[in-house]
Amino acid sequence: MRSPAELDDVRWSELTHAYGPADDVPELIRALYGDDEEAASEAVHEFHGNIYHQGTIYEASAPAVPFLAHAALHAPGNREDLLMLLAVLADHDTAAVGSPRWYGSDIAAICAELRAVLPELLPCLGDPERGVRRAALRTVASVADLLPEETRALAVGRVEALYAGDPVPAVRADALVVLNLFGPVLEPLDSPLAEVRLAAAQLAAERNGPPYAPELVTVFAEDGADPDPGEDEFPWPDTSTRKERLTGLLTREPDAALTVAARWIAAGDTGSRGSWLAGGVAERWRDREREVLDLLLAALAHQGRPASLLRTIGYWVERLPEPDAALREALHERARADGETAEPALLALVRSRDPRALDLVLDRPGARLLAAAARHFPEAADG
């Protein structure tokens, strides 16, 4: 690691990042150690814009790593954010390691720097804050395939301890993911912890691909409905969230995805997980709109503010040759009511080609509603 006292040993002005010469990096590093919490947080934000800009890395990225690692340990705050920054900086395609393009690349340099400082970062796996422990696991995972034997053994020992005894199930689930990066394969579908079972099922599904075994679909349906209550949702193991990865995984097999979505919606559609998954099926498989709309209609009952879901229904109902009567009736009922859901419900009703929509549009003739009515009822527009 390198302390702020060593910043002047690097010729930052000769290195580049997203906005040109990297001569602002020393000032940002020093801000991490100051008493101004707002300035320190802003410095972390700036690093996400210059040395890691929308997923792109630069010449200055690797030289910054040992300084960021030192700050993660010794600066007064932002530990989890700094660990996550290190993790995403080191994201790489494991298949590319050792190829001619790997040697001398910026990503290879970043990984080499992080690999060198990782032993000193491992104590973060025992941090009292769950968010820091999760971020530290993510940092270990980012270079798991590159660790020398001694560092690998140290990392595995620490991660095994978290998997065996961490009080937070989500941390144990993350530890399981990391252990599977090191091997051997662990798939504890019988774990007493729902988060661990869900992580195990996701690992198995990713490894084997569709069609998914019935026991995996059961775990997804039963354990995925209620998300982890924490607010530290980190990208894992790339720059997507766990929810996004699971949705993408399930939508590869529409029957499984619709089964799971139905279960999640019946359980209350917590966090809109079921309706989000159902919408993903419609995006990927254009012959399943009717089933998806049935699920979205069921999800309406669980929405505190259903306007967004009604807009989604309006988008997909337009693609059905003949929308179901039950769906049109539900839309008509909501379109007649007052409140913020009336307009998106009426727009969906228009797009369902229900003739009752015309009178309602005339009662509230907004530009968007009139344009939709003219498109779906051209005979009325002509008249």
HUFENWO-V792819 format. One line per field, one symbol per residue. psi: psi as a letter, one per 30 degrees, with the letter a starting at -180 (. if undefined). burial: I if it has 9 or more other C-alpha atoms within 8 Angstrom, else O. A space follows every 50 residues. Layout:
psi: ???
burial: ???
//
This chain:
psi: lklffgeffkieffllafgbkhffeeeeeeffflfjeeeeeeeeeeeffe fijhfkllefeeffefeeeeeeeflfageeeeeeeeeeegkljfffkfle fekfleeeeeeeeeeefeeffefffgkfkeeeeeeeeeeeefgefgklee eeeeeeeeeeeeeegkfjeeeeeeeeeeefefllkkiifgkfkeeeeeee eeeeeeefllkkkefeeeeeeeffejlkflgijlkkgbglleeeeeeeee ffjeeeeeeeeeeeefgfhkggeeeeeeeeeeeejgggeeeeeeeeeefe fgkeigeeeeeeeeeffffkejkkeeeeeeeeeefflllffeeeeeeeee ffhkfffeeeeffiileeeeeeeeefifeeee.
burial: OIIIOOIOOOOIOOIIIIOOIIOOIIOIIIIIIIOOOOIIIOIIOIIIII IIIOOOIIIIIIIIIIIIIIIIIOIOOIIIIIIIIIIIIIIOOOOIOOOO OIOOOIIIIIIOIIIOIIIOIIOIIOIOOIOIIIIIIIIIIIIIOOIOOO IIOIIIOIIIIIIOOIOOIIIIIIIIIIIIIIOOOIIOIOOOOIIIIIII IIIIIOOOOOOIOOOIIIIIIIIIIOOOOOOOOIIIOOOIIIOOIIIIII IOIIOIIIIIIIIIIIOOIIOIIIIIIIIIIIOOOOOIIIOIIIIIIIII OIIOOIIOIIIIIIIIIIOIOOIOOOIIOIIIOIIIOOOOIIOIIIIIII IIIIOOIIOIIOOOOOOOIIOIIIOIIIOOOOO
//
